[in-house]
Amino acid sequence: MRWLLAAGEQRRSRLHDYQDHLLPISALADAPRVVAQSVRRRVTGRRPSVPWIPYPAIRALEAVIASDSSVLEFGAGMSTAWFGLRAAYVRSLESDESWYEIVWAQLESRRLSNVELSLCPSGDYARLPLKERRLYQVVVIDGIQRAECLKTALEVVNIPGCVYLDNSDNCVRDPDEAEALETLVGETRKRSGRLTYLRGFPPAQPTVTEGVLATFG
């Protein structure tokens, strides 16, 4: 019972995010599979091949991605191939070389020719999409330099389109996340967009986290 409820000194319990928000009742339905995934991960070391974001966020993104969508991703991962199987084009930027190699191998095994994955030095990471002069229906921020990536996202997102910022509850601990969230909230209001806070369990992680989806147009 202690393992089920405890989640470190900075959370009230596994059912609370870092901002002390309680898990919505609707997200409890994900708990059984998340616990099963967590046990399997401990035994085999493998994670499910889905984005490592809260399940409510996974469902929200799946609902907005169409077969002709273009997706920009700051921070590659299991999400990269997942997006590639659903969208027409995926541009994914990764700053960590060892992680880049893992994601690259996964893309190669799936033969996803519509995914462009790049290893980017941290100095070029956030601003690189501005040089490519392309608009995206979906932009996902789940890597480093989130405040700078968010500014770029707002310049390259198409209208209609959306921007997803993961770990928004971490704003109480991380100044970079806090700045990114503040910018996203302010610009969404200015552009008459819509904010949706998505709180729940990520795959194989029985601890609540939050992401926020901004929809424009």
MIZA-67749 format. One line per 4 residues: number of its first residue (from 1); for each residue x, y, z of N, C-alpha, C. Coordinates in steps of 0.001 Angstrom, whole numbers, plus 500000, padded with zeros to 6 digits. Layout:
# MIZA-67749
NUM	X,Y,Z,X,Y,Z,X,Y,Z  ...
***
This chain:
# MIZA-67749
1	500827,498797,500000,500000,500000,500000,500864,501257,500000  501966,501224,500771,502859,502375,500817,503449,502642,499432  503856,501570,498723,504411,501731,497370,503364,502296,496422  502113,501864,496587,501054,502313,495709,500773,503809,495871
5	500907,504319,497098,500528,505700,497362,501696,506669,497328  502871,506238,497789,504014,507150,497893,504578,507483,496522  505041,508737,496364,505624,509140,495071,506705,510192,495265  507457,510122,496349,508508,511088,496594,508036,512237,497469
9	508989,513015,497922,508700,514072,498886,507926,515232,498278  507981,515414,496971,507376,516590,496348,505953,516346,495838  505429,515178,496085,504045,514871,495716,503288,514387,496946  502013,514679,497006,501206,514163,498101,501027,512660,497972
13	500826,512197,496738,500690,510767,496469,500885,510539,494979  500854,509295,494562,500938,508972,493138,499732,509506,492361  498669,509796,493064,497451,510280,492421,497428,511806,492289  498511,512486,492710,498618,513937,492600,499801,514292,491706
17	499644,515359,490905,500777,515839,490133,501592,516807,490980  502625,517424,490370,503506,518300,491144,502809,519572,491613  501702,519931,490991,500946,521095,491432,499851,520728,492426  499878,519486,492883,498929,518976,493872,497529,518786,493301
21	497422,518685,491985,496138,518366,491364,495887,516870,491460  494684,516499,491810,494309,515095,491947,493939,514506,490592  494249,513252,490410,493902,512539,489188,492403,512604,488935  491956,512997,487734,490523,512978,487435,489972,511556,487500
25	488756,511442,487934,488137,510118,488058,488128,509388,486717  487914,510125,485639,487859,509495,484313,489169,508824,483937  490301,509318,484485,491619,508752,484144,491954,507507,484952  491125,507181,485959,491375,505966,486750,491261,504706,485906
29	490522,504787,484814,490347,503611,483960,491667,503139,483358  492652,504032,483292,493953,503656,482732,494840,502936,483744  494472,502975,485016,495337,502460,486070,495708,500979,485912  494758,500066,485630,495137,498655,485538,496212,498372,484487
33	496072,498945,483287,497076,498658,482264,498403,499341,482574  498355,500507,483226,499599,501189,483579,500373,500387,484624  499669,499846,485606,500328,499001,486612,500919,497761,485960  500158,497133,485046,500663,495949,484342,501895,496300,483506
37	501872,497451,482840,503013,497889,482047,504226,498167,482933  503967,498745,484110,505054,499049,485030,505743,497782,485512  504957,496758,485832,505523,495476,486257,506324,494855,485124  505766,494885,483923,506457,494326,482765,507758,495073,482483
41	507735,496378,482675,508948,497169,482457,510031,496796,483460  509617,496582,484718,510593,496186,485740,511213,494827,485433  510419,493955,484842,510901,492597,484557,511730,492547,483279  511249,493219,482229,511896,493104,480909,512715,494327,480514
45	512475,495473,481165,513169,496698,480800,512583,497397,479595  511458,496905,479089,510845,497479,477888,509633,498339,478235  509468,499424,477467,508297,500282,477614,507345,500034,476452  506068,500358,476626,505117,500246,475511,505495,501200,474384
49	505169,500835,473161,505505,501646,471985,504450,502720,471740  504266,503553,472719,503336,504682,472644,504025,505882,473297  503563,507105,473044,504204,508270,473659,504240,508175,475180  505328,508645,475775,505483,508607,477229,504886,509870,477840
53	503630,510062,477613,502877,511213,478116,501589,510672,478723  500852,511464,479490,499624,510931,480106,498655,510360,479066  497998,509281,479413,497064,508654,478472,495979,509605,477971  495439,510512,478806,494475,511473,478261,495084,512337,477161
57	496377,512648,477273,497061,513422,476233,497258,512588,474971  497564,511314,475133,497693,510426,473976,496390,510401,473194  495283,510258,473910,493984,510202,473233,493647,511530,472555  493995,512643,473218,493713,513958,472634,494516,514173,471357
61	495778,513782,471354,496604,513947,470157,496145,513012,469041  495779,511796,469405,495299,510865,468384,494043,511409,467705  493250,512155,468450,492008,512699,467892,492262,513833,466904  493383,514548,467049,493635,515696,466175,494570,515378,465016
65	495264,514249,465064,496178,513887,463978,495403,513186,462872  495529,513718,461667,494886,513118,460491,495959,512499,459603  495531,511712,458641,496472,511018,457767,497292,511974,456906  496823,513226,456765,497568,514215,455984,498264,515247,456871
69	498348,515008,458171,498950,515958,459106,500472,515944,459035  501059,517102,459349,502498,517222,459569,502724,517453,461050  503681,516731,461628,503942,516810,463061,505397,517218,463288  505607,518181,464178,506945,518573,464623,507103,518149,466068
73	508202,517478,466347,508419,516934,467689,509772,517389,468230  509753,518128,469334,510971,518481,470056,511193,517430,471132  512115,516530,470899,512359,515427,471820,511799,514141,471259  512665,513301,470698,512227,512043,470090,511980,510995,471163
77	511337,509894,470751,511077,508808,471697,510168,507767,471086  509486,507012,471941,508510,506045,471453,507394,506746,470679  507215,508022,470962,506200,508804,470262,506523,508987,468781  507798,508962,468418,508194,509298,467051,507606,508308,466047
81	507782,507027,466293,507196,506023,465406,505672,506035,465499  505157,506283,466684,503699,506341,466881,503098,507432,466012  503716,508609,465996,503259,509686,465117,503423,509290,463655  504538,508640,463344,504807,508245,461966,503781,507293,461395
85	503175,506485,462234,502149,505545,461787,500799,506221,461565  500668,507480,461992,499375,508170,461918,499375,509417,461039  500528,510061,460899,500610,511326,460170,501296,511132,458821  501147,512143,457964,501795,512088,456649,503290,512355,456754
89	503671,513238,457683,505076,513626,457813,505369,513963,459267  506537,513510,459751,506967,513789,461117,508397,514306,461085  508615,515436,461702,509958,516012,461879,510276,515938,463352  511306,515159,463711,511639,514955,465113,513077,515386,465373
93	513268,516186,466419,514583,516708,466777,514994,516160,468141  516217,515632,468215,516702,515037,469449,518103,515567,469754  518367,515858,471028,519653,516430,471432,520601,515414,472055  520080,514280,472481,520896,513263,473156,521307,512176,472158
97	522602,512002,471969,523076,511095,470928,522706,509638,471199  522855,509172,472432,522540,507777,472732,521056,507493,472540  520206,508440,472922,518769,508257,472748,518394,508333,471272  519058,509216,470553,518842,509325,469105,519084,507975,468424
101	520145,507276,468802,520466,505981,468197,519375,504953,468476  518810,504984,469675,517733,504050,470028,516503,504313,469175  516121,505582,469054,514944,505931,468262,515171,505641,466788  516379,505938,466300,516707,505672,464897,516556,504188,464570
105	517043,503321,465465,516939,501876,465246,515473,501445,465202  514657,502038,466040,513234,501697,466036,512582,502111,464721  512915,503299,464230,512345,503770,462967,512802,502889,461797  514061,502483,461832,514587,501617,460776,513863,500277,460757
109	513600,499740,461929,512932,498436,462000,511504,498506,461478  510892,499674,461609,509516,499849,461138,509446,500392,459712  510601,500794,459168,510683,501303,457793,509725,502475,457563  509791,503431,458463,508921,504598,458370,509632,505704,457583
113	509396,505739,456300,510076,506698,455428,509519,508113,455548  508386,508268,456216,507783,509597,456360,508260,510334,457600  509229,509763,458324,509758,510377,459540,511177,510863,459291  511438,512128,459604,512770,512715,459496,513280,512996,460897
117	514274,512240,461330,514840,512364,462668,516227,512989,462577  516471,514019,463377,517763,514705,463348,518359,514784,464743  519684,514553,464820,520434,514774,466046,520917,516219,466020  520492,517012,466988,520772,518451,466973,521593,518854,468191
121	522697,519586,467985,523393,520177,469132,522438,521102,469873  522614,521215,471168,521665,521989,471965,521565,523439,471520  522652,523990,470972,522610,525377,470543,521695,525626,469363  521463,524599,468529,520630,524749,467330,519242,524148,467493
125	519033,523488,468581,517865,522634,468761,516544,523383,468605  516378,524443,469354,515065,525088,469428,514713,525902,468194  515710,526476,467509,515429,527399,466419,515508,526765,465037  515983,525542,464954,516169,524899,463653,514913,524900,462778
129	513717,524603,463294,512521,524581,462432,512227,525907,461740  512692,527016,462325,512435,528314,461702,513156,528442,460369  514298,527757,460244,515078,527808,459006,514444,526969,457899  513574,526048,458275,513008,525107,457303,511722,525621,456665
133	511172,526691,457218,510017,527389,456616,508869,526423,456282  508480,525650,457281,507372,524712,457110,506388,524895,458254  505095,524739,457957,504071,524815,458996,503605,523407,459371  503230,523249,460628,502830,521944,461152,501450,522033,461795
137	500665,520981,461586,499351,520925,462234,499472,520593,463721  500519,519850,464078,500722,519438,465466,502185,519666,465839  502424,520349,466963,503771,520529,467491,503795,519999,468920  504763,519132,469214,504874,518504,470532,506205,518897,471161
141	506173,519363,472399,507380,519792,473110,507590,518884,474309  508643,518068,474218,508921,517102,475284,510422,516821,475336  511213,517892,475279,512667,517743,475298,513301,518877,476084  514505,519289,475665,515218,520356,476355,514761,521726,475844
145	515233,522781,476515,515005,524170,476092,513531,524434,475771  512675,524089,476677,511242,524131,476376,510704,525539,476147  511227,526501,476861,510749,527870,476662,511075,528352,475247  512295,528067,474769,512678,528462,473415,511922,527646,472373
149	511747,526360,472627,510996,525510,471706,509549,525980,471591  508985,526437,472701,507604,526915,472686,507465,528154,471809  508435,529060,471890,508403,530255,471047,508444,529873,469568  509304,528909,469239,509374,528436,467857,508081,527760,467443
153	507525,526967,468338,506277,526254,468039,505177,527223,467648  505093,528329,468344,504040,529310,468070,504237,529994,466714  505460,529952,466182,505725,530538,464874,505477,529550,463734  505598,528258,464015,505488,527276,462930,504200,526463,462974
157	503363,526651,463990,502105,525902,464033,501132,526477,463010  500475,525603,462310,499485,526008,461316,498188,526433,462010  497366,527187,461298,496032,527544,461777,495010,526970,460800  494190,526009,461150,494072,525419,462490,495236,524466,462801
161	495529,524357,464077,496599,523480,464520,496665,523469,466031  497636,522754,466590,497737,522665,468044,499177,522493,468490  499435,522906,469727,500736,522750,470377,500519,522010,471685  501305,520948,471905,501222,520195,473155,502516,520373,473936
165	502406,520793,475192,503543,520940,476105,503410,519888,477195  504369,518980,477265,504304,517921,478274,504889,518397,479595  504534,517697,480665,505048,517967,482021,504756,519381,482492  503598,519908,482125,503264,521276,482530,503172,521425,484049
169	502859,520346,484763,502814,520425,486225,504191,520637,486836  505231,520380,486055,506603,520539,486543,507016,522007,486618  506104,522904,486254,506409,524335,486297,506728,524804,487704  506268,524100,488715,506537,524505,490100,507972,524177,490506
173	508686,523361,489707,510056,522975,490046,511080,523434,489016  510643,523668,487788,511560,523935,486685,511250,525302,486062  512144,526282,486196,511898,527619,485638,511696,527604,484121  512384,526709,483415,512233,526631,481963,510830,526164,481596
177	510331,525172,482302,508967,524696,482080,507953,525771,482443  508223,526494,483526,507318,527555,483958,507225,528657,482907  508364,529026,482321,508365,530057,481288,507620,529580,480046  507847,528327,479669,507154,527772,478502,505648,527773,478709
181	505204,527348,479889,503777,527297,480172,503172,528701,480193  503855,529641,480806,503351,531015,480860,503186,531591,479456  504178,531342,478594,504099,531833,477210,502946,531188,476462  502795,529887,476631,501727,529176,475936,500353,529670,476381
185	500160,529844,477671,498876,530319,478184,498580,531723,477657  499577,532595,477716,499375,533966,477270,499065,534064,475789  499820,533332,474961,499613,533399,473519,498301,532735,473105  497907,531699,473813,496642,531038,473480,495470,531973,473742
189	495515,532680,474835,494460,533654,475133,494465,534782,474113  495670,535247,473751,495785,536353,472797,495231,535953,471429  495409,534705,471062,494975,534227,469747,493575,533608,469786  492906,533752,470909,491553,533195,471091,491533,531683,470857
193	492584,531021,471322,492650,529566,471233,492008,528907,472446  492223,527618,472574,491621,526857,473676,492691,526017,474358  492734,526057,475682,493680,525277,476469,492970,524092,477114  493596,522925,477018,493064,521735,477669,494171,521108,478505
197	493943,521023,479819,494920,520406,480709,494599,518918,480807  495601,518100,480521,495400,516652,480402,496240,515941,481459  495561,515441,482466,496214,514868,483631,495919,513380,483707  496965,512572,483958,496742,511137,484064,498044,510380,484205
201	497954,509054,484076,499128,508190,484157,499762,508052,482776  501071,508225,482644,501752,507858,481407,501914,506341,481344  502192,505789,480158,502409,504342,480042,503535,503870,480965  503285,502782,481670,504282,502129,482536,504763,503014,483679
205	504050,504075,483982,504445,504985,485061,503239,505297,485934  503050,504569,487020,501867,504771,487867,501995,505983,488786  502340,507121,488191,502422,508387,488901,501844,509467,488010  500953,510273,488537,500229,511250,487726,501139,512379,487237
209	501029,512714,485953,501681,513881,485378,500639,514644,484565  501038,515817,484082,500095,516662,483341,500762,517225,482089  499967,517380,481044,500382,518112,479856,499271,519049,479463  499599,520048,478641,498573,520999,478226,498563,521103,476700
213	497373,521056,476133,497183,521137,474692,496538,522468,474355  497201,523241,473498,496661,524509,473017,496180,524309,471589  494923,524629,471338,494317,524452,470016,494007,525820,469424  494422,526029,468177,494233,527309,467497,493389,527122,466250
217	492475,528071,466005,491677,528029,464791,490477,527107,464871
***
